[in-house]
Structure formats: C-alpha cells, structure tokens
C-alpha cells in the first residue's frame, strides 16, 4: 500500500484480517509542508515538523517500509522516529526492460518534422517543473547548436502550460527551427519516441535546495540503450555511472553539458558503446522485477518459519 492520509483507516482492516503490510512511502506525509516550491528547506529543528497521526499509524502497522531514496529514509528516522529504520529499506525506482528496449521502430509522429538523415536528435522527456530549469536547458541547447548545426531538440512534455512555456523559451533562444515539442505522448508510444533519439538528456538544477528524488525517466533512457547525459545531483540520476553507461555533469555547469552533447554528436561509436552498457545495466540491475524481489528478500529474512506473509 502507498502511504496516504487515508491509509491510517485501511490499517485497521489489515490488522483485523491478519495481513502483513508492505508500506510504500513515496513522500512522508510530514515532509509535504517542507518539500515544495515555496520552502524546500530541511528543517533545522525537529520540533518544527508536525507528524500526522495517520503517518505514525501506518508506520507502526507496517511489516516493511520501503522508500525510494536515502533522503526520505533519513527524514523518517530524523523527524518521525529513529526506531523505524529497523523495518525500513531503500528500494530505488526501476524500469520495465521488456517495454523499454532498443528496437528499429520510431515514432511516426516525428515524420512530419522532416528530419534529415544526418540530423542528431537530442531528446528529453520531463514534467519540466521549476527544477528542470528550462532557461538553463535552452542555454545549453543554444550553445551546443552553435557548434553542431545539425542538432535537433525534442521536448516530450505532459503539461499544456509547460508546452506553451517551452514554445516561448525556444523562440527566445532562437531554437524554434531546431525544436520539436510533443505534448502528452501516450505511455505506450514512449519507447518508440525515445528510440527516435540519438542522445537523451536528464537535466536538473535545484539551485541549492534539496533535490527531488530518483527520477524514473533516466532509467527508461538506459533501458532503451541510449547515450544519456544527466545532472549529477542528489540521487536523481542514481543509476548512471559517469563515462561507463552515460555522462554525469555538474549541476549548473552549462559548458559541461554542452561539451558532452557535442562529443556524443561527433562520436556515434561512443553513443553506441555507452548505450550498450546502459542496456546491460538496466537488464541486470534496474528492472522492476528486481525491485520486487528486493522486497521479498527482506520479508523472508525477517520472517520466522511459522509465519506466512500475505502481501497486499
């Protein structure tokens, strides 16, 4: 069950039915007031944090608590109760490697944009929230385009307001003729859309605030066997090993991103090498099945031979 304000009521049913609860904490309820665009500051005093009764009730009822990052695990132990670490595991996000896999298929939607055979398509799929810093991203693309004239940039966005913002920003940075914006691509079409790209980007800038945790998108990039350039910040792009299965760039370092885009644009064999290693990592380490197995392993380790665990 995913933790929520209504989850406290559900724990009563689980206990009545003698079911063991695996609780997924996407974001601790008590973290909400501090982890938003207006604050984004780690509290200096735990007395500032108000922990809802529902949060405590769910943690107490859980056999196992899973979180997707050490940051969220640290929040629970520092501001809720340090004793919860005994039944908590950090289980990073995963990817469906059977759905997201290299292929020859490409999204037919891109045909209307008349891409030339020698064009290098640089793609990014994102919610494009404040921490993706569209201004900085456009600066990166503009500087890269000045060096490699056959670059094209694909923005895959789900929010209509962000689509309009991207249109305005790409015009402002003289990227209009080199930019493709796709709005609300169906999930089933995401593999073929990503497969149409030569280079994929996972760009963030949190400007000194605590980082968002564990992006799933870059896992899909790796699973597609694509060369990926990502921001090295927090655990956002946790699965990428710099120079092995992708490139990691310093947060806010525009020139670093530009250099990596230019290098990959010029070196198709390097793109192929990084992409192959990325796919191998995705299959061996990042598939959702491994994520589930990690949960089962912890349950089995902590259960006695006389207890049978039922998982909701």
N, C-alpha and C positions, 0 to 999 in steps of 0.2 A: 504494500500500500504506500502511496505517496503521502507524505506528511501534509496536512492542511488544517485549517481552523475547524473543519467538521470532523476531522479524524478522531478526535477525542471520543466522540459518541460511538464511533464504529468499534473502538477498542473494547467497549462493553460487550458487544456481540461476539467478538473474537474470544474473549475470556470465557463467556458463557458456553461457547462451542468447543472450548479447549483447543483452540487453534494457535499455533505459534506465528508471530508476526515478524515479517521482514519489512522494515520501515525504510523507505527511500526518502532521504531528505534533500530535495532539490535546492531549497534555501531555508535555513532555520527561521521559524516564524518570528523570533525575536530579532533577527538580523534585518528584517524588512525596513524598519524606520531609519536604519543607518546606511543601508546599501541601496541608495537611489541617487538619481542625478543631483539632487539638491544637497545631499550630505556627503556620502561616500567616504566617511572618515571612521577609522577604527576607534571605538570608544576608549577614552583614557581611564575610565573608572567603571567597573562592572556594575556599580550602583545606578548608573545611568540607563542600564538595559533592563527593560521590563519583559519578563518571560511569561507568555500566556500560559494559563493552566492547561490548555489543550496540548501545548508543546510538551510539557512535563509528563502529562498523562500518556502520550504516545510513546515517548522515550522509555518510560517505565514499563509499558506493556510490551515493548518490542523485544524479541529474542535477539535480533540483529539489526543494527542501524547502519545503513550504507550512505555514504556521502561521496560526491564526485571530485573532491579536492581536499588537500590538507588545510586550506584556508577555512573551509566550512567545518571541518573536523575541529580545528583549533577554536573556532567560535563557540562550538558546543561545550568543549571542555573548559574554556576560559570564562564564558558568561552564563552558562546554564548549570552544568555540574561536571566536575572533572572525572567523577566515577563512571560516566557513560563511555569513556574510552575503552573500557573492558569489553564492551559488546558493539564496538563501532569499527567499521573498516572503510578505508578509502578505496572506492571502486570507480576508476575513471570511466569516462564515456567510451563507447565503442562504435562500430560501423558494421553494416550488413555487407560483407565482402562478396556475397553472391549477387546482390543487386548492383553494387558499385564495383564494377570490374572493367578492365580495359576491353575495348571492342572496336570494330571498324565503324559502327553506327554513329552518326552525328545528327544533331537536332536539325530537322528540316526547316525550322523557323529561320535559321541563320542564312538559308539560301537567298532570302530576299535582300540581304545586305551586300550581296555580290562581293564576297571576299575573294581576293586574288590568291593564286596558288602559293605565292611566296609571302603572303601576309602571316605575321606571327600574332596569334590571338592570346591575349593575356586576360584571364577571367577571374572574377571574384563574386562569390555568392554570399550575401550577407543581409542582415536586417538593416544595416547602415545606420545604426544608432550613434549617439554622440561619441562613443569610444572608438568608432571606426574612423573618425576624423576625415570627412570627405574632402575638406580643403587640403589637408596634407597629402591624401591619396592622389588628388588631382595634380598637386605639385610634383609628386613622384612621376606620375604618368607623363606629364608635360616635359619634364627634363629627360626622361627616357626616350620619348618620341623625337626630341631634338637630336638624339644620337642615332636612333634606328628608325628611319622614316616609314618602314612597312609594318610598324606595330599597330595593332587594333586592340581596343579595350572593351571587354564585355562586363557589364554590371548586371547581376541577377538579383532582383530585389522583390520583396513581397509586399511592401507598404507603398500605397499610392502616393502618399505625401512625400516619401523619400524618393520616389521616381521623379517627381517634379523638382525636388531639390537637386537631384543628380543632373537633370537636364539643365538647370540654371548654372550649376557649378561647372559642368563640362563646357558650356558656352563661354563662361567667364575665363576659363583657362585655355580657350581655343582648341578644345578637344572634340568638338561636335562632329567633325568629319571623320574622326578616328574612333568614335564611340558607338557601341551598341548597348541599349538598355532593354532588358527583358523583364517584364512585370508579371509576377505570380505564375511562374513556371510550375506546372503540376509536378508533384514529387516523382511520379513515375517517369517523367521526362528529364529529371535531373542528371541521371547517369549519361545519357546521350548528349546533354548540353555541356556537361563538364568534359566529356570526351572530345568535344569540338575544339577545346582549348589546347594550346601548346604549353602554356605556363599558367599556374594558378597562384593566387595571392590570398594570404590571410593577414590582413593589416589591422593593427590596433594602436591607439595611443590614449592612455588613461590620464596623462598629464598630472602625474604624481598621486592620483587617487588609487585606492586598492583595485586590483584587476578583476575583471569578470573572469569566471572560471570555466576552463575546459570546453573550448569550442568543439563542436562535433563536425563542423564543416571541413576543417583541415584533415580530419580522419577520412572523410569521403574523398578528398583530393588524393591522399596517399593510396587509398584503396583503388582509385582509378588508374594508378600507376603514372601519375603526372608529377613533373617537377614543380615543387611548391616553394614559394618564398613567404616567410612568415615573420611576425614580430616575436622576439624573444622576451616575453614579459609574463611574470607570474606562472601559471600553469595553463594559460590559454592554448598554446600550441605545444602541449606537453609531449606529444608523440614524435616530434621531429628531432632528429639528430643532425646538427649542422654539418654540411658537407658530405653526409652519408646518404640520406634519403630526402634531403631538402636543404634550404638555406634559412638560417635564422638571422634576423637583422635587429640591431639595437633600436629600442623604442625611440621614435622621434628622429632617427638618423635617415634623412631623406636620401642623401647621397649613397648610403649603403644599399638601400632598396633599389635605387637607380642602377648602381653598378651590377647588382645581381640580375636584374631584368635584362640589362644589356648583355651580360655574359651568357645568360641562357639563350637569349635570342640569337646570338652568334654561334652557339655551340650545340647543335642538335644532338650530338653524341653524348654530351653531358646531360642534356634533358633526358635522354633515353636511360642513361646509367642511374641517375637519381630516381627516375620513375620506376625502374625495375626494382631497386632496393626498397622503395616506398611500398610497392605492391607486396613484396615478400614480407615486410614488417606487418602490414595490415592483416595478412592471412595468418601469420604466426602469433601475433601479439594483440591485435586490436579488434577482432571480430566480437560481436555481441555475445556469441555463444561462450566465449572465454570469460566475458563479464559475468554471465550467469553461473558458469562453473566456479568462479571465484567465490560467489555467494554460497553455493552448495558445499564447497570445500570447508568454508568457515563454519557452516551449520553442522557438518559431520564431525568436525574437530571438537566442537563444543557440546555435542550431544552424547548422552550415555547410551549404552546398547539397549536399554529398556525403553527409550523414548523414540517415538516415531514422529518426525516433523511433517506437518502439513503446511504447505506454502500457499498463501493467498496471492 
